Amino acid sequence: MREIKLKPCPFCGSKAVIHIEDGIRVICTECRAMSKCLVDGYSKGRPTGGALKAVVEAWNRRAGEQNE
C-alpha cells in the first residue's frame, strides 16, 4: 500500500492524523480541526472503497491551489 501524505493543518500548521472510528476523518493533533467524516458503502457484500481517498483529498485541498 502506498504511503498516505497529509498536509499540515490549514488553520494552525500542526500535524494531522487519520482517525477511523464510525467512519474516516482527518484530525489536527493540535487545534482539533477535522475533515468531513465518510463511511465506505457496500455493493454485493463488499466495501466499495473510496472514503479514505476522498477524506484525504478534501483535507489536502487548499483554497487558491490549482488541481494537480
C-alpha positions as CSV (number, residue, x, y, z in Angstrom):
1,M,0.0,0.0,0.0
2,R,1.4,3.4,-0.9
3,E,2.1,6.0,1.8
4,I,-0.7,8.5,2.6
5,K,0.6,12.0,2.8
6,L,-1.4,14.6,4.8
7,K,-0.7,18.3,4.5
8,P,-0.3,20.2,7.8
9,C,-3.4,21.8,9.4
10,P,-4.6,24.7,7.3
11,F,-5.5,26.6,10.5
12,C,-2.5,26.2,12.8
13,G,0.1,24.3,10.7
14,S,0.3,21.3,13.0
15,K,0.5,17.6,12.1
16,A,-2.7,15.9,11.1
17,V,-3.7,12.2,11.5
18,I,-6.2,9.9,10.1
19,H,-8.9,8.8,12.6
20,I,-11.0,5.7,12.0
21,E,-14.0,5.2,14.2
22,D,-17.6,5.1,12.9
23,G,-16.1,6.5,9.7
24,I,-12.9,8.0,8.4
25,R,-11.8,11.6,9.1
26,V,-8.6,13.6,9.3
27,I,-8.0,15.5,12.6
28,C,-5.3,18.1,13.6
29,T,-3.3,16.9,16.6
30,E,-3.1,20.5,18.0
31,C,-6.3,22.5,17.3
32,R,-8.5,19.5,16.6
33,A,-9.8,20.9,13.3
34,M,-11.3,18.0,11.3
35,S,-12.4,17.0,7.9
36,K,-15.7,15.6,7.0
37,C,-16.4,12.1,8.1
38,L,-17.1,9.4,5.5
39,V,-18.0,5.8,5.6
40,D,-17.4,3.3,2.7
41,G,-20.6,1.9,1.1
42,Y,-21.1,-1.7,0.3
43,S,-22.0,-3.3,-3.0
44,K,-22.6,-7.0,-3.4
45,G,-21.4,-7.6,0.1
46,R,-18.0,-5.9,-0.4
47,P,-16.8,-2.4,0.6
48,T,-16.8,0.0,-2.3
49,G,-13.8,1.9,-1.0
50,G,-13.1,5.5,-1.7
51,A,-13.8,7.0,1.7
52,L,-10.2,7.2,2.8
53,K,-9.1,8.7,-0.6
54,A,-12.0,11.3,-0.5
55,V,-11.3,12.4,3.0
56,V,-7.5,12.8,2.4
57,E,-8.1,14.7,-0.8
58,A,-10.6,17.0,1.0
59,W,-8.1,17.7,3.8
60,N,-5.2,18.3,1.4
61,R,-7.2,20.7,-0.8
62,R,-6.4,24.4,-0.2
63,A,-8.2,27.5,-1.4
64,G,-6.5,29.1,-4.4
65,E,-4.5,26.0,-5.4
66,Q,-4.8,24.5,-8.8
67,N,-5.7,20.8,-9.1
68,E,-2.6,18.7,-9.5
